[in-house]
Amino acid sequence: MPGLQPHQLGAYFALIESVSLLQHAVEQQLRADGNLSDIQFQLLMRLLDADGQLTMTTLADGVVYSRSGLTYQAAQLEKAGLITRTPDPGDERATLVTITDAGRTRIDQVFPGHVEVVRRLLIDNLTDADVTALGEILSRVRDHMRAQPPRSAAPRKRKP
């Protein structure tokens, strides 16, 4: 099997390093402005985007996070009063997660700083055409990766 060409390897490492640098800065801002982790912010934003409510499985697939990790993060958000978790009346196996008013307020609190970090580190260095091209490329890559069944569709590993 052939390896990656130098320009392919360079593009891969540039992407990985850029994402790591951006995630680190975002994580610092979210912690400072709202005592949220990046994954907690993503969960709250996905809930907002879905009119406030999703199942745990949909959230796990959306943020590409393990079931156990998501359960822990949801417990932390629930303890902080930012979400509620309730049984889904339509599916006894599912849990509904709902953002609370306090969760909406927390997003309102951290979002201006989040936008500032994203603008400063990513957007301001690109032209509008660059942003459009980057969005199209990354959307195509994401869609290709998401063409695989979601992780929640994989059978759970049994304990020996």
Secondary structure, DSSP 8 states (H G I E B T S, - for coil): -----HHHHHHHHHHHHHHHHHHHHHHHHHHHHHS--HHHHHHHHHHHHTTTEEEHHHHHHHHT--HHHHHHHHHHHHHTTSEEEEEETTEEEEEEEEE-HHHHHHHHHHHHHHHHHHHHHTGGGS-HHHHHHHHHHHHHHHHHHHTS--GGGS------
